[in-house]
Amino acid sequence: MKRLYRSVKDQKLGGVMGGLGEYLNVDPNIVRLLAVVVWVITGFIPLLIAYLVAWMILPEEEGAGEN
């Protein structure tokens, strides 16, 4: 079963977009690009609130520090 989490390997700010990209099996840069498009269409505040909520409630990727 797939789980949504914040990526530790592919993070620019908090790992939310990297984790979402891994969950959807798409390049996280595409997810980031779509987020910018949503930002332009809806404005800054709704996307900022959604990102902060996701950052707070999503767990970090398990086993990221293990080699």
N, C-alpha and C positions, 0 to 999 in steps of 0.2 A: 504494500500500500504506500502510495506517495504521500509525503508530508510537505507542507509549506513551511519554510524556515528562512531566517536571514542567513545569507551566504557569508562565510568567512573568507573563502578563497577568492570570490569575485565581488568585491565591494568597493564602492567609490566613496560613499558617505556612511551608510549604516548597513548595507547589505540587503536591503529590501528588494531592490530591482534585480540584483543578482540571484537571489533566492527565487523570486517570481519567474525569472527566465529559466532557471533550472527546473522548476516545477512544471512549466509549460513546454519544456523541451525546445525552447527557442533561444537564440543568442540574446544575452542580457542587454547588449547594446541596442537591440531592436526595442526591447521593453523600455529602455531609457528614452529612446527617440519618441516612442508613442506617448510617454509621460510628458515630454516637452510639448507635443502636439496638444495633448489634453490641457496642459498649462496655458497654452496660447488661447485655446477655445474657451475654457471655463474661468480663467483667471488664476492667480497665484494662490489665494487662500484655500480653496477647496482641496487642491492637490497637496498643499503643505499639511493640512489637517489630516488627510488620508495617509500620507507618508509617516507623519509622527505617530498616529495611532498604530499603524502596522509595525513601526519600529519598536513601540512599547509592548505590543502583545505577541509578536512572533518570536519564538525561541530561536537561539543561535543554532547553527548546524552542529549536529552531534559528531564527535570524533574529529573535529577539524584540527585540533592540536596534536593528534596522534600521528606517528609515522610508522 
